[in-house]
Amino acid sequence: MLRFLLVALNIEAILGETSIERRKQMLRRVATAGVGLDSVYGQTLQRIREQRGGRSRLGMEVLMWISHAERPLRIDELCHALAVDMQSTDLDPEDIRSQDTVLGSCLGLAIVDAEASTVRLIHYTLQEYLSCYGIFPDAHKTIGQACLAYLNYNQIKGLPANGVSNLGDMPFLKYSSLYWGSHAKVELSDGAKSQALDLLNRDGNHISATLLVKHISSFHFCSLPHHLWPSLHHASYFGIVSVVASLTEREGCDINQRDCMGFTGLMWAAGQGNEEVVGILLARGNVDPDKPNKNGESPLWRASLNGHEGVVKLLLARGDVDPDEPSNDGRTPLWAASYNGHEGVVKLLLARKDVNPDKPHNDGRTPLWTTSHNGHEEVVKLLLARNDVNPDKPRNDGQTSLWTASFNGHEGIVKLLLTWNDVNPDKPDKGGGAPLWAASYNGHKGVVKLLLARNDFNPDKSTNDGRTPLWNASRNGHEGVVKLLLARNDVNFNKPNHEGRTPLWNASYNGHEGVVMSAHDHVNPPSLPCEADIRLTANVCQRNDPFHALNLLGYMNDFQRWSR
């Protein structure tokens, strides 16, 4: 791929010259410079800069947008972005270039991805090249200005704040609404700051606020109305320090105001990890640093969930923040940090004497349970090091930390939990399934080995409806687990569930030939599957897969010979 790219760019560089003599000169330059990517990219960028008229500036702007946009842009979005005039109050349709003009100005360095319908650089190494050599040092400032200028155009400001159904005539509106602040956070000129304040002064009465709130609310699994999106919340969400500072200094600024989701500006800043903004807001004497949203989640809770250690430190340094305050459903900041495996935040919270490390969710899931479920081994170690954490504490349905780690195949965590004497390796949930049952269900061979190495449990224990670990593994086709269980003398291959279905019946019915063969190799008379099971299964398979049915009937004949 790279060799083809080098050849293609070199050929295009040569053929791009307009006379025979200039082509000869380019050929000599290519031959002298060699075929390194840096050389080819450098030559092509030089050719872009040497283009006549506005094509030189256009070509470089295209590369800047593609390489620094927060997400891949569609070609129509890019064409509108390039048409923005910072000095104008209206978008001029005649400034919108065609796709061919935009792409042609890049001399082959940018293409449209046919599958994704977005514009991209010709190869990922070009992105690395542009970054390495700092080709666009002011990219974020320029893009942020363009987004704000677009949002402040009269055509955009005149749109209804409650949204429009079709954005086809203004394709750049959504990108600029969702990401102007991301670029402005990196660098913001004085002119752009003024435009940002003009935009935010509408306090949600702008189409851009509607689009942003809808985008945010989709990640919070709720629906927000378009209104009541205060300017302070908007700026705090993006983390634009200078704008937040200006807004808090205004007379009448309600720093504890909640939006329609119940969030304060501090909560948005904390949840996004905007540490400097959190510092500005906490410096206000009338701020409530522990004010929760409608779900009972505090700023500390949001920061802990997302792993923002710096923000957590700032909040814990206050005397008016409760570090163990749960949300409405019982999840504490420690629980939230453990859920996502944020080791640094967990350490900060565990260092507090006023944090209960074993405090459960309303459904009984403790921090240890949830981090075991998600496989965060280092956090498990931190919690197990505490004397006030019960490593065998089940949630309300009886599933322990060992059970959920086994079910999800987290071998390292299973090893850690099995080292504790007060962890029962055979403790079932309310349905009767023990950790071995859970591991066998999903075919986690490594976990099954660890559990089978123990002598203090029953490897043939059934659930309340009669399903054994072997029954589970056979049903789901986990051949490796089946072989491990068949090697045991205390596992009955012929043990049916309450409906009378044996492990072999399950494996046959679900088409797991490898499991059936394993049974063929390991089961000796008189522990045989019943002939009726095999005939029934073969009949079922014959309707769906005649070839498979013949195989099963062959196995059945072998079993019959054994039984004579």
N, C-alpha and C positions, 0 to 999 in steps of 0.2 A: 504493500500500500504506500509506504513512504517513498520507495523508489519511483513508483508510478507518479506520485505527487510531485516529486522533484523534476522528473522529465516533463510532465505536463506544464508546470510553471515556467520552466526554462524555455520550452517551445513557445508558450504564449508570450513570454517576454521578447523573444526574437521576432515572432510574427507581428507583435504589436507595433513595431517600428514602421514608419510610413515610407521609407526609401530603402533601396538596396544597400547603400553605404551605411546607413544607420543600423540596418539589420546585421551587417558584417561587424560593426563595432560592438553591438550587443552580444553577438556570437563570441567575439574575442573576450569580452568581459565575463561571460558565463564560463568559458573554458579556463580563464585565468583564475577565477574565484573558486573553481571546483564545484562540487555538487552538495555541499553541506546545506542543511535547512536554514540555518541562520543567514547564510550568504544569499540563498534564494529569496527568503522573506525580506531581507534588507534591500535587495535589488528591486523587488516588486513594490515595496513601499516607496522607494525612491522614484520609481516610474509613476506611481499614483500622485506623488507630489509634483511631478513635472508635467502633469496634464494641463491642458489649456483651460482658461476661463475658470468657472466655478466647479469644474469636475474634480480638481485637486482637493479643494476643501470638502466637497461632498463625499468623495471616496474615504477620506480620513474620518469624517463624522460617522459614516456608516460603520466602519470598523470600531470606532469608539463606543457606539451604541450597542453593537452586538457583543462586544467583549465586556461591557460593564453593566448591562441591564440586569435587573434582579431576577428576571426569568426570560426564556426565549421569546422573542417578539415575532408576531406574524408580519408578513410583508406589508399589509395595509397599515398596521400600527406603526411600523418603522417609517413608512412614507409620510404619515401625518406628523410623526415626531420630528422628522427632518424639515418639515415645512414651518415649524414654529419660528416666529420672528419675535425676539425678546422686546422689541421696541413698539410693537403693534398691540392694539386692543382688540383686534379681530383677526380671525384666521382667514387668509386669502386662499381660496380654492386653486388659484392659478399657481400657487407656490408648491403644490403637491406634485412631486415628480412621479413618473411612471416606474413600474417595477424594473423594466429593462434599463432605465437610466440609472436607478439607484444601484442595482447590482453591477451594471457595466462600469461604474465609476471605481469599483474595487479591483478591477482587472483579474477576476477569478478567485480572489481571496474570500469571498462570501457567496454562499449559495442558499437556495431554498430547499429545506429538507422535505422531500415529497411526502414522506410518511407522516411527519408531524405538522406539516404546513407552516413551519417557522423558519426564520432566517438563522443561519449559523455560519461560523467560520469553516473554511474548507477542511481544517484538521485541528485536533486539540492542541497540537504542538504550536500552532500559531497563537493560541491564547497564552501559552507559556512564554512565547517569545515577546509578545506585547507587554506582558507583566514584568518579565525579567529586565527589559530595557526601559521600562517606565515611559512608554510611548505617549500615554495619555494621563499626565499627572493631575489634571483638573477635571477629569471625566465626571466624577460625582457632582461637583459643583455645577458643571454645565448641564448635566442631565436634570438635576434638581431644579435649576432655573427654568429649563424648558417645560418641565411638568407643571410648575407653578404658573408660568405664563399661559400655558394652554388652559389650565383650570380657571384662570382669570379672564379669559376671552369673553366678550359679550355674548357670543353664541352659547357658551357653556353656562355662564351665570344666569342666562335667561331660561334655562331648563327648569321644570318643576322639581322641587327638592325631594318629592316622594318617588322619583325615579321614572325612567322611560323604558318601554318594553323593547325597543329596538335601538341599539347603539351602532348600527351599521354605518351611519353617516358621520360618526365621530369615534372611530375605532381606537384612538389613543386615549380616550377618556378613562377607561377602566384602569389601564396601566398607571396613568398619571395619578389617579385617585388612590390607588393602593400602595404606590411605591415612592411618591414624591418625598415623603418623610424619610425613607430609608436612605435616599441619596443626600437629602439635606442634613441628615445626622452626621454624615462624614465631613461635609464642608458646606457652609452656607454663606453666601455673599450678603452684603448689607441690602442690596436691592432685592434679593430673593427673600430675605427676612421680612422686608416690608410687604412683599406679595403674600408671604405665608400668613402674616398677621391679618391682612385684608381678607384672606380666605377664611381664616379661623374665626374672625369676628362675627361670622354668620351663625355660629353656635349650632351647627347641624342643618341649617337651612340652605344647603347647597347639595347638588347632586353627588359631588365627590364624597361627602360625609355618608350619604345613603349607601353608596357602593362599598365604602370601607367598612361600615357597620355590618352590612350583610356578609361581607367576607369574614369579618371577625366572628360574628355570631355563628357562622357555619362550623367553626372550630370549637365553639363552646356548646354545641348541641342545643341551641335555643333560637328563638326568633325574636329579633329586636325591631321595634318600630323605627322609622327613619329619623324621628325627631329626638330631642334631648340627648345630643352628643356634644357636650360642652367643649369649648375650645381647649381648655386645660387638659381634658382627657385625651383629645386628639393629639396634642403636642407631647403629652406624657407617654402615650402609647408608642410614638415614634422615637422618643428620647432626644428631642431637639432642645438642647440645654438653653441656648440663648433665647429661644421663643418661650420656653416655660418660665424662665426668669422674668421676661417682660410681662407675661400674663399674670404672674403672681403679684407683681408690683402694682397692678391696676387696682383702682379703688373699687370696692365691692366684690372682689374676687372671693368666691366661696370655695375654699380649698377642700372642704369636706363634702362637696356636692356629689350626689350619686347620679349616675345615668340610669337609663331604663333597664339596665341589667343589674343595677345595684352596685356598680363599681365606682370607686373614687379615682381621682387622678393618680393618687399614690399607689393604688392597687394595680392600675395599668402599668405604671412605671416599674413596680416591683416584679410583676409577672413577666415583663419583657426583659428584665435584667438591666434596666437603664439606671445604673448606679448613681451617676451625677445628678440626674433628675430627682431620684429618691432623696439624695442629700439636700437638694434645694427645698423640696417639699417638707422634709422633716425639720428643717431649720425654721419653718414658720411656727410661731408660738401657739397658734390655735389649731394645729393639725391634730387629727385623731389617727394615730398610727395603727390602731387595732380595729378599725371600723370594717366590718365584714360586708360581703355582698349578700344577695338574697339566698345563696346556698350556704351561708355561714362561713365562707372562706375568707380569711383575713389576708392582708398584704403579705405577712410572713408565710402563710400557707401557700400563696401563689408563687412566691419566690422559692420556697422549698421544693414545690412540685417540679419547677423548671430548673432547679440546680444552680441558682444564682447566689453563689457564696458571698460575694461582696455585699449584696443587698441584705442577705440574711444577717451578716455581721452588723450592719448599720441598724437593723431593726432590733436585734438582740441586745444592742448596747443601750437601748432605751429601757427605762424602768416601767413604762406604761404599755408594754407589749406582753401578752400572755403567750409563752412559747409552746404551751400544751393545749391551747384552745382548739377543740375539734370543730369540724364543719357540721352541718345539720345531720349528716349521716354517720358521724362519729369518727371521721378521718382526721387525725392530728397532723401538724406540720411534719413530724417525724415519719408518720405513716406515708405521707405524700412523697417525701424524699426517698424513703425506702422503696416505694413502688417503682420509681424510675431509676433506682440505683445510684443516686447522687451521694457518693461516699463522703465528699468533703462537707456537705450540708449535714449529713447524718452525724459526723464527728462533732460538728459545732453544737448540734442539739443534744447529743448524748453527754456533752460536757456540762450541761445544765442540771442542777439538782431538782429543778421544778418541772422536769420532763419525765413522764412515765413511759419507759421504753416498751412496755408490754400492753399498752392501751389499745383495745381492739376497735375495729369498725363495728357498726351496728349488726353486721352479719357474723361477727366473731373473728374476722381476719385481723391478726396482729401485724405489726410491722415485720416481724420475722416471717410470718406466713406469706405476706404479699411479696417480700423480696425473694423468698424461696421459690415462689410460684413463677416469678419472672427471671430467675436465674442469676441474680446479682450476688455472686459468691463473696466478694469483699465486704459487702454490707452485712451478709449473713455472719461473717467472722466477727464484725464489730458488735453485732447484737448478741451473739453467743458468748462473747467475752464478759457480758454482764451477768451478775448474780440474780438480778431481778427480772430476768427474761425466762419464761417457761418454754423450753424447746419442743415440748410435746403438746402444747395447748391447741386444741382443735377449734375450727370455726364452728358455726352453729349446726352444720350438717355432718359434723364429726370428722372432717378431713383435716389431718395434721399437716405441719410443715413438711414432714417426711413424705406424706402421701402426695402432696401436690408437686414436690420436687421429683418424686418417682414418676408421676403421671406425665410430667413434662420433660423427663429425661435429663435432668440436671445432675450429672454424675458427681461433680465436685461437691455440690451441696449435700447430696445423699451421703457421701463419705463423711463430711463434717458432722452431720446429724447423727450418724450411726456411731460416732465416737462417744456420744453422751449416754451414760448409763440410764438416765431417766427418759430416754426415747424408746418407746415400744415399737419395734420394727413390724409387729403384726397387728397394730391397732387399726380396726376397721372403721370406715365411716358408717353413717346410719343405714346405708344400703347393704352393709356387710362386706364391702370390698376393702381389702388391706392394701398396703403399699405395693406388694408384689403383684397383686391383681391390677393395680393402676398402671404399673410399668409394663406388664404383659399386654395390656389392652392396646398400648401404643407401640409395642415392639421395641422398647428401649433395652437392648440386649446387655449393655454395660451396667445399667442399674439392676437388671435381673441377676446378673452375676454377683454384684455386691450383696444383694439381699439373700441369695441362695447360700452365700458363704456363712450366713448366720445359722446358729443351731437353736435359736429361741423363737422359732415361728413355724407355722404349718404351711408348707408350700402348696397344699391341696385344699386350702380353706375356700369354702363357697360363699358367694353373696347370698342375700336373703332369697333370691330366686334360683339358686343352685348353680350359678356360673363360677367355675374355678379359674385360676390364672391360665391353665392349659386350655380350657374352653375358650377363653377370650383370645389367646394368641392364635389358636386354630381358626377361629371364626374370621380373624382379620388377616390371616395369611402370614404371620410373623414366624417364618421357618426357623430362624436362628434361636428365637426364644423357645419354640416348641422343642427343639433338640436339647436345649439346656434342661427343660423340665422333664423330658422323657428319660434323661440320664439318671433321674432320681428314682430311688426305690419306693419313696413315699408319695408318689404322684400316680393317680389312677387314670389311665388314658380312656377308660371306658365309662367314666363317671358322667352321667347325663345331668342336664339342668332340670328344672321342675316340669318342663314340657316333654321330657324324655329324649331330648336331642343330645347326642354325644359329640365330643370334639371332632371325631372323624366325619360325622354327618355335617357339621358346620363347615369344615374345610372343604368337603366335597361339594356341598350345595353352593358355596361361594367361589368355586373354581380354583382353589389353592392346591394345585397338583403337588408342589414341593412339600407341603405339609402332609398330604396323603402318603407320599413316598417315604417321608420320615417315619410315619406310623408303620409302614410296611417294613422298614428296617429295624424298628425298635420294639414292636409289640410282639410278644410270643404267646402261644396258646397257654391257658384258655382265655386270656384277657383280649378277646377279639371284639371288634365292632359287629353289631348284629347285621345279618345279611339283608334284612328288610331295610335298614338304614341305607346300605349301599345301593340296593336296587331302586329305592325311591329316589335317591340322589341322582343315579344314572339316568332315570327316566326324566327327571327335571332337566338335567343337562342336555339330554338328547333333543329336547324341544328347542333348546337355545344354541347348542354347540355339539353337533354329532361327533366330531373328532374327539372332543374332551370326554364325551360319554363312553366312547370305546376304550379310552385309557382307564377310566374308572371301572368299567366292567372287567378289564384285565386285572386290575388290583383286586376286585372282588373275587375273581376266580382263584387268585393266589391265596387270599384269606380262606377261601373255602377249602383249598388243599391243606392249609395248616390245620384246619379244624377236624379233618378226618382222622 
